Amino acid sequence: MSCVETFELAPGYAISRVIRGGWQLAGGHGPIDLATALDDLIAAFDAGVFTFDCADIYTGVEELIGEMRARLLAARGIEAARRLRVHTKFVPDLDVLPCISRRDVERIVDRSLRRLKVDALDLVQFHWWDYGEPRWLDALRALDDLRRDGKVRHIGATNFDTPHVRQILDAGVPLVSVQAQYSLIDCRPEHSLAALCAAHRVGLLCYGSVAGGFLSDRWLGAAQPRGPLANRSLTKYKLIIDEFGGWPLFQELLAALRRVADRHGLDVATVASSAVLMRPGVAAVIVGATSRAHLAANMGVAATRLTPADHAEIAAITNRRCGPKGDVYELERDRGGRHGSIMKYNLSAERV
């Protein structure tokens, strides 16, 4: 097993600093062969990436990871299964928010327990679509009650902005992490959230560090894509590129990343993720992969140590960015705006 750097997210709870993401396995990026996907997940585990991210709304992913756990237990015993860390999410549907109850919270948690084949969930990351619906803190307290009952070990938040993370902390909920979009083209956590999390020892778990694949060699020197993109992920991150400063500035960033990558014998995507992993307050980066072919690059994210000169060369471009402005997930919360209008808000009901 390769050595992957770990981070103690809570006392006695260590995670790998590279987390294998599950969104790409939910079917929205193309057909998934379940047997191959299962083998790929186990290969990542064997390589030292022992932390996996999923969600109750990712079609089939909790079940897939539950099967991985069962295979590890059967083939390698209880110690291997205990080493596995699984972070899921609690994402109540938009339509449910006005009337959500403690029973609803427990029902969703129980569903994740069944799918993942466990008695307690390692980390449940809470997402709430609309702050205008005031029951969010009640739902979070219900989740904390389930922690006290032993069904949940740790609680995190997903896509919460700085004021609401502060409210969670003030309410006494023992938050251990905040999952947020964070990349060289989306530095919104640096505006205020990262400092708050650092002050309270809340780890940042970062997704989108390669912007859905845009921060890669594939797009260096490529023409700006026009028309419908292949999937919703690419559409989402192309909007972030527009906020960043547009395609010409993005190409300058890719060129700078390529120069840094040449000095280290790496690819652009690995450099982009490593740069985020080295930012203050970042506990781990979540890397998405649809096949084992990405494993070597994923391992390189944690092993890479960029130099001050590397960071300066990257910053010479990123310091010229126009945005995105505002707090974490602020643009995406505007359901009538460009970023919010591409979201799907009622996926949990489809996955009962």
C-alpha positions, -999 to +999 in steps of 0.1 A: +000+000+000+014+034-009+017+061+017-008+088+014-007+118+037-035+118+063-053+145+082-070+142+116-104+157+109-115+151+145-098+135+175-092+099+165-107+103+130-080+105+103-088+107+066-066+105+035-058+140+021-069+128-013-106+117-013-121+097-041-153+114-052-184+096-062-203+122-084-188+109-116-201+074-108-237+085-106-243+082-144-243+118-154-209+116-171-217+085-192-225+048-187-210+031-156-199-006-156-205-015-120-181-044-118-153-022-132-162+007-110-160-016-079-126-028-089-114+007-095-126+018-060-108-011-044-076-002-064-078+033-050-082+019-015-052-004-020-032+026-032-038+045+001-068+066-009-090+052+019-116+080+021-145+082-003-171+109-009-207+102-019-243+115-013-278+102-008-287+118-042-259+103-062-277+075-081-263+041-070-231+054-055-239+047-018-249+012-028-217+007-048-195+018-018-216-004+004-207-033-019-170-023-017-172-024+020-188-059+020-161-072-004-133-058+018-148-073+048-152-107+032-118-109+015-096-090+040-114-089+073-127-064+098-095-043+100-096-034+063-133-025+065-126-004+096-098+015+077-124+026+051-138+061+055-170+071+038-184+106+037-220+109+025-243+139+023-278+147+036-295+167+008-332+172+015-352+181-015-361+218-021-398+209-020-394+193+014-376+222+032-408+241+044-420+211+063-390+189+070-392+170+103-369+150+125-386+119+112-376+129+076-340+134+087-338+100+104-355+084+074-328+097+050-300+088+074-314+053+078-316+049+040-279+058+038-271+033+066-288+005+046-271+014+013-236+017+029-241-015+050-231+001+083-245+008+117-231+043+119-222+068+092-186+082+094-195+117+083-228+132+072-224+165+053-255+187+055-267+207+025-296+231+024-309+247-008-326+279+005-317+299+035-351+316+032-366+284+045-358+287+082-359+251+093-323+244+083-310+247+118-337+225+132-328+198+106-292+201+115-300+198+152-320+166+144-289+153+126-269+161+157-294+141+178-287+112+155-250+117+162-258+114+199-278+083+192-248+067+175-262+066+139-238+094+128-202+098+140-193+132+127-212+162+111-200+184+082-216+210+061-217+213+023-219+245+003-226+266+034-214+302+034-195+320+062-224+336+081-243+303+082-213+283+092-209+308+121-245+302+131-239+264+132-208+269+154-227+293+176-255+268+180-230+243+194-232+218+166-198+200+166-190+207+129-158+190+118-157+200+081-171+222+054-172+209+018-168+237-007-159+243-043-123+255-044-099+258-073-074+281-089-103+297-108-127+297-078-112+311-047-144+321-029-134+302+003-105+326+007-129+356+009-139+347+045-149+310+050-113+296+052-104+320+080-135+312+100-129+274+096-092+278+106-102+297+137-125+268+148-104+239+135-130+230+109-114+213+079-121+224+043-129+195+020-125+209-015-142+197-046-139+211-082-101+215-079-098+207-116-130+225-126-147+194-140-116+186-161-111+221-176-079+225-155-061+199-176-038+195-205-067+186-227-079+223-228-045+240-232-045+258-265-081+246-273-107+269-287-134+281-264-162+256-264-195+268-279-230+254-277-242+227-253-214+209-234-212+172-228-226+172-193-239+195-165-205+195-148-188+211-178-216+236-181-212+245-144-174+250-146-175+269-179-196+295-161-169+297-134-143+303-162-165+332-174-165+346-139-128+341-135-120+364-165-129+345-196-112+321-219-081+341-228-071+346-191-079+309-185-056+299-213-028+320-196-034+301-164-032+267-182+001+278-198+015+288-164+004+255-150+020+236-179+053+253-171+051+244-135+041+208-144+071+205-167+094+213-138+079+185-117+072+160-144+035+162-138+003+170-157-017+202-154-045+186-134-022+173-107-006+207-103-040+224-101-052+201-073-019+201-055-020+239-054-054+238-037-043+211-013-014+233-001-037+263+007-042+271+044-070+253+061-075+227+034-078+192+049-083+173+017-092+176-020-119+154-035-108+140-069-133+126-093-125+097-115-144+074-138-117+048-142-085+034-127-065+053-154-066+084-132-052+067-101-016+075-107-023+112-112-046+112-081-017+098-060+005+125-074-017+152-059-007+144-024+029+136-032+036+169-050+053+198-032+051+230-052+078+256-045+074+293-037+084+300-073+057+277-086+031+294-064+043+328-075+041+319-112+005+307-107-005+337-086+008+361-114-022+349-134-048+342-107-043+376-091-057+391-123-090+373-120-123+391-120-142+366-099-161+347-089-171+372-063-191+368-031-192+339-006-191+302-011-220+289-033-236+324-034-240+325-072-254+290-072-281+298-047-297+322-071-321+297-087-330+322-114-294+331-123-270+314-147-254+293-121-285+282-101-307+275-131-287+244-141-291+227-107-314+198-099-332+204-066-354+174-059-333+144-065-338+127-032-375+119-039-363+101-071-340+079-050-363+066-022 
